[in-house]
Amino acid sequence: MKRVVVVGASGSIGRQTLEVARARRDRIRVVGLAALRDDAFLVEAARAFDVAALAFADAEAARRAEARLRSLGQGDVRVEGGPGAVARLAAWPEADLVVSAAWGAAGLEATLAALEAGHDVALANKESLVVGGELVVRLARARGARLLPVDSEHSAAFQLWQGRAHEMRRLWLTASGGPFHGRPRQELEQARPAEALRPPTWRMGARITVDSATLFNKGLEVIEAHWLFGLPYEAIEVVVHPESRVHAIAELKDGSFLAHVGPPDMRLPIQYALSWPERWEPAVEPEPPTGWGALRFQPVDREAFPALDLCYEAGRRGGTAPAALNAAKEEAVLAFLAGRIPLGEVVRTAEEALRRVAWRPATREALLLADAEARALARERIARCEGYARGEEGARP
Ligand SMILES: NC(=O)c1ccc[n+]([C@@H]2O[C@H](COP(=O)([O-])OP(=O)(O)OC[C@H]3O[C@@H](n4cnc5c(N)ncnc54)[C@H](OP(=O)(O)O)[C@@H]3O)[C@@H](O)[C@H]2O)c1
């Protein structure tokens, strides 16, 4: 029986993790749940799974959850809120494994806290490795804790890798291509949320869907793969595969290729991260090869999707560069979803932060500083863009 804490429990990955846990009550016991502020969902889930502890990054949400649990006669559930509360739950000794599935750079704190406590981490929060790869990998090694990938491509690569690392030449990550694949660049440039929120294959949260539309998501996954598998950037390739059946391809030394195939359903890689080193009965109905249809593989149009090369550049520069790029991108995605800027601006805002935020070696303090500087810069740029769009005098994006 694995005792599991789910960070980001109310999100898309968190809810699917709970679905898997519900189906595998014989193997998984959910002991703790954390989120930013969705107290209604966490209280409901705490009751359904008989969870011992809840944590919220937002202190007010914790107060609401506590009051609600008391009124339901469940005052024995431990509830914490405010700065440090989520990290404390991630480090809770009652857990064996932490599913790190918060959104964005905010997820790094819980990942580090879980590893510090020696817990294995099922890692969905790719930003933990994008922002703090060096720290995370070093800490996992020092504590003898494992990073079990949840991202479908990395879960696939992990399965291809096992026992075969010495035979590998290159890793190919697949990308669905998003709604702008094969479209003129201008369409992505001008796109508004309604156009970007049309994921072709996967069912995901809004923010990661926007990142998939620009290929930022794939770029972040390249950095994630670099840290997970210790691969140089030259050995990580991206290929567009619109059907999303093949999730990763390992190119071996002798020129043969091994591919991992599965339906585009996150419950599969989530279950594998929870079950590892075992493999359990299917979490979703298996799809026989006769149902796969034609599988296409196409090169990425790097001119139409400059975000991909920005991520390679940030990854190669290392230090605080990926943290700056990612933080500005996060701010810009929120502004985009609020209808404040078009999609092309998301990419330019992130690029400006990559160019202008001072590079530093990746210490915890330096990463926080780079994150804050990049967000300030992004907010300024977004405000300038809005002024420009309104035709304000002197305003320039
Ligand atoms: N969705 C997918 O299919 C998918 C696939 C692969 C990888 N991922 C990765 O998984 C991560 C989560 O993605 P998602 O799509 O599940 O995101 P999402 O639907 O936006 O959910 C985000 C979750 O994080 C919580 N959260 C936000 N800030 C937090 C904080 N400071 N402390 C604790 N919890 C916090 C949110 O709580 P509230 O609900 O209270 O705001 C929510 O539970 C991302 O890194 C993403 O790249 C997602």
The ligand as a Tripos MOL2 file, in Angstrom:
@<TRIPOS>MOLECULE
LIG
   48    52     1     0     0
SMALL
NO_CHARGES

@<TRIPOS>ATOM
      1 N1         -3.0600   18.6670  -17.6810 N.am      1 LIG1
      2 C1         -2.2930   17.7910  -18.2920 C.2       1 LIG1
      3 O1         -2.7700   16.9810  -19.0770 O.2       1 LIG1
      4 C2         -0.8020   17.7460  -18.0120 C.ar      1 LIG1
      5 C3         -0.0310   16.8000  -18.6650 C.ar      1 LIG1
      6 C4          1.3270   16.7260  -18.3650 C.ar      1 LIG1
      7 C5          1.8920   17.5870  -17.4400 C.ar      1 LIG1
      8 N2          1.1240   18.5110  -16.8310 N.ar      1 LIG1
      9 C6          1.7470   19.4190  -15.8730 C.3       1 LIG1
     10 O2          1.1300   19.2300  -14.6090 O.3       1 LIG1
     11 C7          1.0980   20.4580  -13.8900 C.3       1 LIG1
     12 C8         -0.3520   20.7600  -13.5150 C.3       1 LIG1
     13 O3         -1.0810   20.9480  -14.7000 O.3       1 LIG1
     14 P1         -2.6810   20.9670  -14.7100 P.3       1 LIG1
     15 O4         -3.0660   21.0470  -16.1370 O.co2     1 LIG1
     16 O5         -3.1950   19.8590  -13.8510 O.co2     1 LIG1
     17 O6         -2.9380   22.3690  -14.0170 O.3       1 LIG1
     18 P2         -4.3430   22.9910  -13.5400 P.3       1 LIG1
     19 O7         -5.4850   22.2060  -14.0550 O.co2     1 LIG1
     20 O8         -4.2560   24.4380  -13.8280 O.co2     1 LIG1
     21 O9         -4.2930   22.7580  -11.9430 O.3       1 LIG1
     22 C9         -3.3100   23.3510  -11.1890 C.3       1 LIG1
     23 C10        -3.3840   22.8390   -9.7730 C.3       1 LIG1
     24 O10        -2.3120   23.4390   -9.0280 O.3       1 LIG1
     25 C11        -2.8600   24.0240   -7.8410 C.3       1 LIG1
     26 N3         -1.9620   25.0880   -7.4340 N.ar      1 LIG1
     27 C12        -1.6760   26.2500   -8.0510 C.ar      1 LIG1
     28 N4         -0.7760   26.9420   -7.3450 N.ar      1 LIG1
     29 C13        -0.4680   26.1850   -6.2620 C.ar      1 LIG1
     30 C14         0.3990   26.3530   -5.1440 C.ar      1 LIG1
     31 N5          1.1440   27.4490   -4.9950 N.pl3     1 LIG1
     32 N6          0.4620   25.3680   -4.2250 N.ar      1 LIG1
     33 C15        -0.2870   24.2430   -4.3650 C.ar      1 LIG1
     34 N7         -1.1340   24.0320   -5.3790 N.ar      1 LIG1
     35 C16        -1.2080   25.0000   -6.3150 C.ar      1 LIG1
     36 C17        -4.2480   24.4550   -8.2490 C.3       1 LIG1
     37 O11        -5.0700   24.7180   -7.1130 O.3       1 LIG1
     38 P3         -6.4730   25.5680   -7.2540 P.3       1 LIG1
     39 O12        -7.4000   24.6670   -8.0130 O.co2     1 LIG1
     40 O13        -6.8820   25.7990   -5.8630 O.co2     1 LIG1
     41 O14        -6.1190   26.8190   -8.0350 O.co2     1 LIG1
     42 C18        -4.6640   23.2110   -9.0320 C.3       1 LIG1
     43 O15        -4.9780   22.1770   -8.1370 O.3       1 LIG1
     44 C19         1.7250   21.5050  -14.8150 C.3       1 LIG1
     45 O16         3.0730   21.6430  -14.5100 O.3       1 LIG1
     46 C20         1.5770   20.8920  -16.1990 C.3       1 LIG1
     47 O17         2.5800   21.3220  -17.1010 O.3       1 LIG1
     48 C21        -0.2040   18.6040  -17.0870 C.ar      1 LIG1
@<TRIPOS>BOND
     1     1     2 1
     2     2     3 2
     3     2     4 1
     4     4     5 ar
     5     4    48 ar
     6     5     6 ar
     7     6     7 ar
     8     7     8 ar
     9     8     9 1
    10     8    48 ar
    11     9    10 1
    12     9    46 1
    13    10    11 1
    14    11    12 1
    15    11    44 1
    16    12    13 1
    17    13    14 1
    18    14    15 2
    19    14    16 1
    20    14    17 1
    21    17    18 1
    22    18    19 2
    23    18    20 1
    24    18    21 1
    25    21    22 1
    26    22    23 1
    27    23    24 1
    28    23    42 1
    29    24    25 1
    30    25    26 1
    31    25    36 1
    32    26    27 ar
    33    26    35 ar
    34    27    28 ar
    35    28    29 ar
    36    29    30 ar
    37    29    35 ar
    38    30    31 1
    39    30    32 ar
    40    32    33 ar
    41    33    34 ar
    42    34    35 ar
    43    36    37 1
    44    36    42 1
    45    37    38 1
    46    38    39 2
    47    38    40 1
    48    38    41 1
    49    42    43 1
    50    44    45 1
    51    44    46 1
    52    46    47 1
@<TRIPOS>SUBSTRUCTURE
     1 LIG1         1 GROUP 0 **** ****
